[in-house]
Amino acid sequence: MCFSQGIKSAILLINLKSEVGYICSNNNLTYLIHIDDLPSNLITLNCSNNQLTHLDFLPIGLITLDCSNNQITHLDKLPISLIKLECINNKI
């Protein structure tokens, strides 16, 4: 469900309000899938501890993003709804 070669696990979280969160950390991912493949009600994305170099195609309703410990060189076009961003230990 997450996104790249060598994926070990992805956890889909759904709460009572039908809001969705993905945890796909510690997988050596190099990219994320296109926005059309992400659920429109995705509010939480944890993609820390991978090998991501950029984050394109983030859903407009995303509230929490943890992309720490990757190889990200820049962040642009973050969703206006984003309240919490964790992005330590990148190449920004």
Secondary structure as the mmCIF struct_conf table of DSSP 4:
data_model
#
loop_
_struct_conf.conf_type_id
_struct_conf.id
_struct_conf.beg_label_comp_id
_struct_conf.beg_label_asym_id
_struct_conf.beg_label_seq_id
_struct_conf.end_label_comp_id
_struct_conf.end_label_asym_id
_struct_conf.end_label_seq_id
BEND BEND1 SER A 4 SER A 4
TURN_TY1_P TURN_TY1_P1 GLN A 5 GLY A 6
STRN STRN1 ILE A 11 ILE A 14
TURN_TY1_P TURN_TY1_P2 LEU A 16 LYS A 17
STRN STRN2 VAL A 20 ILE A 23
BEND BEND2 ASN A 26 ASN A 27
HELX_RH_3T_P HELX_RH_3T_P1 ILE A 35 ASP A 37
BEND BEND3 LEU A 38 LEU A 38
TURN_TY1_P TURN_TY1_P3 SER A 40 ASN A 41
STRN STRN3 LEU A 42 ASN A 46
BEND BEND4 ASN A 49 ASN A 50
TURN_TY1_P TURN_TY1_P4 ILE A 60 GLY A 61
STRN STRN4 THR A 64 ASP A 66
BEND BEND5 ASN A 69 ASN A 70
BEND BEND6 LYS A 77 LYS A 77
TURN_TY1_P TURN_TY1_P5 ILE A 80 SER A 81
STRN STRN5 LYS A 84 GLU A 86
BEND BEND7 ASN A 89 ASN A 90
#
